Amino acid sequence: MKFRRNQKVDNVLYRLHEDAKYDFVKVGAGVMKSIFRPVQPQDFEHAYLPISKEQGQSLHRLIIENKCKNIVEFGTSFGISTIYLANAVRQTGGKVITTELLESKAKMAAQNISEAGLKDYVDVRTGDAMKTLQGHTAPIDLLVLDGWKDLYLPLFKMLEPCFHSKSLIYADNMDMAGTKPYADYVLRNQNKFMTQSVDNGKAFITRMS
């Protein structure tokens, strides 16, 4: 299955990636708020916190090459990663379920996804992912972890019954301290999972053993 370009998708991704170039200012403002208290998701309400173009293209290829159809994503933010995922499942005949804790971000993500012509391929769920994905029983071909780092492991364990022999898990920001419990879990259970570090240690791809 060959990669197909789509001008509408390309235009939206270009706009979003360009806007995200100024993320360091928004992230800095969020960090300042957390000087006297623990950091909170609301501190980054206006920050994209996006995957890179290279990561997006890698995810697209991963879906196409493995013919993934059923995608679950933890953390859409403003929808950049979801657009890459949805553009790929448009070719494989699948669908993306994505989550976002903050309502303002979820609304913007839905708008960006719609502008890219991909709304029919995405189910955007707003709220705590441990609740919005609770009760999910359908098989998962690809799970993308890119939300609040402390939830990587509990969310992974909650959805683990949905994995099958060809399931893939892509976890971003594995160079951040908050992801260590997840990393320890998948690396410790090598009898169940095969994990490789990609993107210079920034992400993990885990497969079933």
N, C-alpha and C positions, 0 to 999 in steps of 0.2 A: 504494500500500500504506500503510494508516494505522498510526499508532503505537498499540500495545495495552498498557495497563497490566496489571501482574500483582502482586497483593497480596503473594504470597510473596517475589517479587524485591524489591519495594519495602521490605518489612520488613527483609530482610537488608542491603540497601544503607543503609538508615537506621541500623542498628546499627553497621555498619562505618564509615560516615562520621562518626558521633558519636564512636566510639572513636579515629578518626584525628585528631580535633581536638587531641589531646594529643601529636601527633607531634613537635612542636617540642622536647619534653623528651627524647624518644628519639633524635631526630636530634642534639641537643646532646650527649648522652652519647656518641654514635658519633663525633662530631667531636673530642671530648676525647681519645678513644683514639688519634686519628691525629696528635696534636701532634708526636710524636717519630718518626713513620714515615709512609709514604704511606697514604692512606685505602684501606680494603679493604671489599668487600661485606659481610663478616661484622660490620663495625662497625655496620651498620644492620639487624641480624637482627630486631630487635623493632620497627622503624619501618615504617609503612605506605608512606610515600612515594607517596601515591595521586594519581590524577587527580582533578580537582574534579567535582562533580555536573554542572556546566555542560559540562565536557569529555565526560563520560560520555554525556550526552544528545545532544551534538553527534555523537559517534561512532555512537550508535544511529541517529540520523537519516541519517548518511552511508551506513550499511549498507543501511537501508531504501530510501532514495532511489536508490541505485545498484545495488540488488538483489545485493549482495555475498553470496557463499556460502562461499568458501574464505578463511578468515582465519588469519593467522599473527601471533602476538603475542610480542614479546621483552620479558619482564619482567612477571610477574603479581603479584609480591609476595604480598599476602594475598588477592588475587582480586577486588578492587573493579572494576578495568577489565575483567577477563574476564567478569564478570557482566553488565556493560553490553553487551559484544560478543555473548555467548551468548544473551542475551535477544532481541537483534536477529536473529541467525541462526536462532533458533527460528521466526521469521516468514518468513525467506527460504528455509528448508530447507537451511541450511548447517551448518558445523562450525568450531570454533575450535581451533587447535593453539597452546598457550601454553607458555612456558618459565619456569623459575625455577632460579637457581643453587643457592640454599640449600634443603636438604631440609626443614628445619623450616617454612619459609615455604610451600613447595610443598604440604606436608601440610595446613596451615591453609587454603590457597587451595582445595584440593580439597574440604575439609570445607565451606567457605563456599559454594562453587559447588553442592555437593550439597544443602545446606540451602535454597538458592534454587530447587531443582528443575531444575537445568540440567546435571547431570552427563552426560547423554546427548549433549550438544552440545559437550563440551569434552574435549580430550586434553591432560592436564597432563604435561609432560616435565621431569624434574629433572636439573640439571647445566649444564655450560657450553653455551650455545646454539650455539656454533660446532661443537659435537659432536652435540648432540641434534637439530639441524636439518640436519646434514651429510647430503647425499644426497637432500634434499627435491627432488622433481621435479614435483610437481603444480602446476598454475596457481594463482597467488595473486591474489585479488581485492582484498584489503586486508592490508597489512603494518603493524603497529603497533610502533613502536620506543619502548620506555620502560624499558629496562634499563640496564646499565652503559654510560655514555656513550662510552667509548673503543671500544666494539664496534659502534656504530651503522654506521660506514662499512664495516668488513670484513664484517659480517653482511648489509648491504644488497648489497654486491658479490657475496657468495656466493649470495644468493637472486635476484639480478637476472635470471638466465636463466628464472625462473619467472613474470616479469611479462608481461602482455599489454597490448593497446592500451587497456583500461579499468581497469588496475590502479591502486590508490591506495596511497600510503604516508603514514601519519600519524606524525610524529616529535615526541615531547613533549620538554620541557625544552631547547628550542633557545636559551634565554637563558643556558645554562650553557657554560662554556669548553670542556668535554670534547666537545661536539657540533660544534665548529668544523670539523674535517676533513669531517664529513658535509655540513654546510651548504655549505662551499666546493665540494664535489664536485657536488651537485645544482644549485647556482646557476651553476657554471662550465659545465655541460653542458646548456645551454638548448636545444640541438638535439635532445636526447633527453627532457628533463623540463621540465614547467611547475610551478613551485613558488610557493606563496603562504604568507605568514605569517598565522597566525590566533591568536586568544586573546591579543591585545596582544603579539605577538611570542614568546609562550611555546611555540608549536608551529608546525610546517610541515606543509602538505598538498602532496604531490607527485603529479602525474599524468604519464602518458606524453604526449609531444608528438605 
